[in-house]
Structure formats: C-alpha cells, structure tokens
Amino acid sequence: MKNIKILNLKDNELDSYTKLSIIKKIEQEINRIKPNTIYTHFNGDLNIDHQIISECVITATRPVKNTNLNKIYFFEVLSSTDFNFGTKKKYEKNNFKNTETFIDYKIKALKIYKDEIRKFT
C-alpha cells in the first residue's frame, strides 16, 4: 500500500468539481505510479461520488501510449451497490481477490466512516 495518495477532494461533493479536473488528477497519479492494474468503484453504485470516480477512472485510463495498464477491476461497496433498488445496473461478480493482506487498511478506513455505517439487519 505504498502508493496511496489522498487527493483531498470533498467527500460527498465530487459533483461540485468538473469531471475534467478529477480526470487530470487521476491521470497524474497514473503517470506517477504507472500501474498495470487499477481497482475502482462499480459505476452502478448508488453513491454519487463512487459513480463520478468510476467514470473519471474510465476516461483517465483510455488507451494511450507508454502505459503499463492492462486491467481495470470494478468493485462493489455492499452498502451502496445493493441498495439501488434495481434502478442502476446490477453488479455481476466475475473475479475474486483475496484481500486478507489489506484487512488492517480496510478496518482503518471503515473507522473514518463510523458515523455512516448502519447496523446489519
């Protein structure tokens, strides 16, 4: 997880930025890191920030020269992908990754959103 960079964009307000400005930030990071794989939100997610990031990542990763990128994976966020009541595209799982080595990062990230997490019923 050495290539994490926080872009300090406003949470739940990505629609207040132009998509081009977000795309340029993503392109800068792609040029800096030179990844061969990118993981991003599923664009049928109910959360508007997740939709915007997904669209911007797709645009930022369009075919260009001098890139190592050969895979883009879309992931679901259970709380906002499943609650779209069928109004968005259905998320179809077709690839599974073992995330055991990242669980501590996930727990740390979840603590940031503790006020948004609802009890499972």
BELVENGI-V43365 format. One record per backbone hydrogen bond with DSSP energy under -1.0 kcal/mol. CO is the residue of the C=O (numbers start at 0). NH is the residue of the N-H. Records with the same first field share a line. If there is no record, write none. Layout:
BEGIN
CO->NH ; NH
END
This chain:
BEGIN
9->12
12->15
13->16
17->21
18->22
19->23
20->24
21->25
22->26
23->27
24->28
25->29
26->30
27->31
28->32
29->33
35->69 ; 70
37->72
39->74
41->44
46->50
47->51
48->52
49->53
50->54
51->55
52->56
53->57
54->58
55->59
56->60
58->61
70->37
72->39
74->41
76->79 ; 80
77->81
79->45
83->86
98->101
99->102
101->105
102->106
103->107
104->108
105->109
106->110
110->113
112->115 ; 116
END
